[in-house]
Amino acid sequence: MAKKFYITTPIYYVNSVPHIGSAYTTIAADIFARWHKMSGDKTFFLTGTDEHGAKVAAKAKEEGKEPQQFVNEIAAKYQAAWQNLNINYDRFVRTSEENHLKAVQTALQYMYNKGDIYQGRYEGLYCRGCEQFKSERDLIDGKCADHGTVPEKMSEDCYMFKLSKYQKKILAKIKSGEFKILPQEKKNEIIAFYEKEGLNDIAFSRKNVSWGIPLPWDKAQTAYVWADAFLNYLTGLGWDGSNPPTPLSKGGAGGLKFWPPSVQLMSKDILRVHATIWPAMLLSLELPLPQALFIHGFLLVDSKKMSKSLGNVIKPEEMIKRYGVDGTRYLLISATPFGNDGDISWNKFDEKYNADLANGLGNLVARVSNLLEKNQIATDLSGEINKKLNKKAGQALADFRPDLVLSDLWLVLKKGDEKISQEKPWQMEDKNKIKKVLQPIAQDILDAAKILEAFLPQTAEKIIKQFSQKIIKKEAGLFPRI
Ligand code: MSP
């Protein structure tokens, strides 16, 4: 029976245009989704944009635009960026969609009716950059650790969510592995947080943030932007917010048959909310928790966080211009073991591009096809999937190591290249001898390309087409040297 695979990225804030960080998560998700689709699993890949809240409203105002017009423009930029990176999502969800709005209201009303949301008052600190409530402990020199800004003092009447009620249940599910947090060190970190600090009830609505979803029972308040945002993972599947869960329509985006997520990808900056508020909301809604959260690292430029003020921001479109779409996908995914922080720079990218793509894969394909064509050698390659390579790649992906799939394949390619240099088939006269050297290497290239379809779709397709001919011909270079 075909397995089900549901993968999500965070939905991205529209206060800024797509950057290399959001591209990194999205490319990784795309690779996992393509792999599962190729393997015959029933796969759903959801991404989208997080469009409400004070931060977005402020940005719209700064640009002299109505919030809806502003978010439409930025959401379109995300969609264009993902299209340029060849991201094959199944649905792009936007939190300002009417369907999402209604579903969030229905869900919050359900939580309110059962007493999990109650009238209260919040007094404390709030970081608008994170759109998160902060305790003194979270701050470094009084400033938000992620944003370097002094959080605002907030004191207002609001509705609170009984987060504390779910502490025990969630912690037990994390510990037992029913709700996996990966890698292990992130699981430990969250368990320590639960055990040392624990969960306090949190403000779940705002009085003075009009760019949000009005609470159905008190229209003077809007839903806390994270409460609104989390539900995208359900509304993106076509859920109408009701309990028991009902799809919006039969024609909805895949229906709820995909629930719960197999894995939700994100970076460490939003792990804590995903490991506390999000599962608590699901328990309140009486829905199953995601099977796993996978926390990848941060991409740093020359060991520093990317920021406009440092002038070290690398944009996906600049990378595409220099390295092509597949070059960009390759360089980002191979930059670091998935799960670790990665230090990137233009210099490193240039070097790796030349070594692995121009001189590596590109040159090997050119060498082999050139020699085969020149000597008019008919190959008889197997079009079957290489079970051994495939199994190894599948295992690395099950371990959340797409980078490892690439480095393993590159070892195979490198061996082929070395073999050609040793055997020097260009000095040989006997066609059979030449074939004996080149055919296994051509087979390796074709086998690798079948796996690379999930990683470098355009390049893989070209190679598969080229190497599926009886007489393989030389084609235009895959990766021009920089
Ligand atoms: N809107 C929230 C998420 C809501 S999900 C219900 C949000 N959006 S965000 O636009 O700020 O994107 C955060 C995500 O972008 C991170 O979790 C991570 O996936 C990615 N990254 C942003 N910068 C990054 C790097 N420099 N490196 C790697 N990924 C980082 O938070």
Residues whose N, C-alpha, C, O or C-beta is under 5 A from the ligand:
A	BS01	MSP	P10 I11 Y12 Y13 G21 S22 Y24 T25 D50 A229 F230 M266 S267 I270 G297 F298 L299
